[in-house]
Amino acid sequence: MSDEKPTRRDILRPLHLLGIALACGVFAAVVTLVSTGAFTARVNSAIANGTYDGLTPIALGLVVGGGAFIVTLLFLAMLILVVDPAEVTKTVDRPVLYDAETPDEPDADKPGRAGSA
């Protein structure tokens, strides 16, 4: 493996975030199209005859897909706001959710703690 560690800026590129949001929107649109029967002959003939009431499955898929895209993009943008700008240039060389220090001893044994004698 290479010795270069990715920075947070490399990990959180805006184009990647747009790609993730687009993938979520397309997935939601496809699931909506399949679940509303957009590919069935019965629904397509009802639309062609003008007897289909309500929003067509394709329009509904576009609405749901667009909504999922926007919601995912806003959610990811809110998660980006959590990152401290001073830490953007630091390299990621350990799991993010681990503590900065791994204590080898219990807290009571450390000097300066309330539990020490």
SEFIRO-92379 format. One record per atom (N, C-alpha, C): x, y, z; residue in three letters. Coordinates in steps of 0.2 Angstrom, whole numbers, plus 5000, padded with zeros to 4 digits. Each point is the difference from the previous one (the first is absolute). Example, Ala and Ser with C-alpha at 12.3 -4.5 7.8 and 13.67 -1.06 7.14 Angstrom:
2
506649725039ALA 499650065000ALA 500450065000ALA 499850054996SER 500450065001SER 499650055003SER 
***
This chain:
117
500449945000MET 499650065000MET 500450065000MET 499850064998SER 500350065000SER 500050035007SER 500550045001ASP 500150035007ASP 499650075000ASP 499750024994GLU 499650065001GLU 499449995003GLU 499850045005LYS 499349995003LYS 499650064997LYS 499449984999PRO 499550054997PRO 499850055005PRO 499950064998THR 499850065004THR 499350005000THR 499750035005ARG 499250015000ARG 499850034994ARG 500450054998ARG 499750034994ARG 500049964994ARG 500549954999ASP 499949954995ASP 499449955001ASP 499949995006ILE 499449955001ILE 499350034999ILE 500050075001LEU 499350035000LEU 500050054994LEU 500249984994ARG 499950044994ARG 499350014998ARG 499850064998PRO 499350024998PRO 499749964995PRO 500549984995LEU 499749964994LEU 499849935003LEU 500449975004HIS 499849945003HIS 499350005004HIS 499950065003LEU 499450005004LEU 499450014995LEU 500150044995LEU 499550004995LEU 499949934997LEU 500549964999GLY 499949944997GLY 499649955004GLY 500150005007ILE 499749965005ILE 499250025000ILE 499950075000ALA 499350025000ALA 499749984994ALA 500350014994LEU 499749984993LEU 499849925000LEU 500549965003ALA 499949935000ALA 499349995005ALA 500050035005CYS 499449995005CYS 499450024996CYS 500050064997GLY 499450024996GLY 499849954994GLY 500549984997VAL 499849954994VAL 499749945003VAL 500349975006PHE 499849945003PHE 499250015002PHE 499950065003ALA 499350025003ALA 499550004994ALA 500250034994ALA 499650004994ALA 499949944997ALA 500549955000VAL 499949944997VAL 499549955004VAL 500150015007VAL 499649965004VAL 499350035000VAL 499950064999THR 499350034999THR 499749984993THR 500450004995LEU 499749974994LEU 499849935000LEU 500449965003VAL 499949935000VAL 499449995005VAL 499950035005SER 499549995005SER 499350034997SER 500050054996THR 499450024997THR 499849974994THR 500449954998GLY 499849974994GLY 500150034993GLY 500550045000ALA 500150054994ALA 500249954994ALA 500249945001PHE 500249964994PHE 499549954999PHE 499450005002THR 499549954999THR 499650034994THR 499749954996ALA 499550024995ALA 499450035002ALA 499749985006ARG 499450025002ARG 500150085002ARG 500550025003VAL 500150075002VAL 500150044993VAL 500449974996ASN 500250044994ASN 499450014995ASN 499649955000SER 499450014996SER 499550045003SER 499950015007ALA 499650045003ALA 500250084999ALA 500750015000ILE 500350064998ILE 499850024993ILE 500149964995ALA 499950014993ALA 499350014999ALA 499549975003ASN 499350014999ASN 499750065004ASN 500450035004GLY 499850065004GLY 499649985006GLY 500049945002THR 499549985006THR 500450005006THR 500750015000TYR 500450005006TYR 499950065004TYR 499849995006ASP 499850065005ASP 500750015004ASP 500150065001GLY 500650025004GLY 500650014997GLY 500550015003LEU 500750014998LEU 500249934996LEU 500350014994THR 500349944997THR 500649975004THR 500149944999PRO 500649975004PRO 500750034998PRO 500050024994ILE 500750034998ILE 500150075003ILE 499450045001ALA 500050075003ALA 500149995008ALA 499749955002LEU 500149985007LEU 500749985002LEU 500349964995GLY 500749985001GLY 500550055000GLY 499850054996LEU 500550064999LEU 499950045007LEU 499450015002VAL 499950045006VAL 500349975006VAL 500049935001VAL 500349975006VAL 500749994999VAL 500349994994GLY 500750004999GLY 500350075001GLY 499750054998GLY 500250075001GLY 500050025008GLY 499549985003GLY 499950015007GLY 500649965004GLY 500149944998ALA 500549965003ALA 500750034999ALA 500150034994PHE 500750034998PHE 500150065005PHE 499550045000ILE 500050065004ILE 500149995008ILE 499649955002VAL 500149985007VAL 500749975002VAL 500249964996THR 500749975001THR 500550054999THR 500050054996LEU 500550054999LEU 500050045006LEU 499450025003LEU 499950045006LEU 500349975006LEU 499949935000PHE 500249965006PHE 500850005000PHE 500349984994LEU 500750004999LEU 500350075002LEU 499750054998ALA 500350075001ALA 500050015007ALA 499449985004MET 500050015007MET 500649965004MET 500149944997LEU 500549965003LEU 500750034999LEU 500150044994ILE 500650034998ILE 500150065005ILE 499550035002LEU 500150065005LEU 500349985007LEU 499949935001VAL 500349985007VAL 500750005000VAL 500349994994VAL 500849995000VAL 500350075001VAL 500550005005ASP 500350065002ASP 500550024994ASP 499950074998PRO 500550024994PRO 500749995002PRO 500250005006ALA 500750005001ALA 500349934999ALA 499549955001GLU 500249934999GLU 499949974993GLU 499950054995VAL 499949984993VAL 500649984997VAL 500650035002THR 500649984997THR 500449955003THR 499749985006LYS 500449945004LYS 499949944996LYS 500449955000THR 500049944997THR 499649955005THR 499649954997VAL 499649965004VAL 500449935000VAL 500349995006ASP 500449945001ASP 499849955005ASP 499450015002ARG 499649965005ARG 499350004999ARG 499649965003PRO 499350004999PRO 499750075004PRO 499650034996VAL 499750075003VAL 499749995006VAL 499649955002LEU 499650005006LEU 500449985006LEU 500649984999TYR 500449985006TYR 500250065004TYR 500249995006ASP 500250065005ASP 500750024997ASP 500250065002ALA 500650024998ALA 500649975003ALA 499949985007GLU 500449965004GLU 499749945002GLU 500449945000THR 499749945002THR 500349995007THR 499650005005PRO 500349995007PRO 500249935001PRO 500649995003ASP 500249945002ASP 499849985007ASP 499950055004GLU 499849995007GLU 499350035001GLU 499749985006PRO 499450035002PRO 500150085002PRO 499450035000ASP 500150085001ASP 500250015007ASP 499849955005ALA 500250015007ALA 500850005001ALA 500349974996ASP 500849995001ASP 500450064997ASP 499750044996LYS 500350064997LYS 500150055005LYS 500650044999PRO 500150055005PRO 499650064998PRO 499750045005GLY 499650064999GLY 499349984999GLY 499849945001ARG 499349985000ARG 499750015007ARG 499350005000ALA 499750015006ALA 500049935004ALA 500149954997GLY 500049935003GLY 500749985003GLY 500550044998SER 500749985002SER 500150025008SER 500549975003ALA 500150025007ALA 500650055001ALA 
***
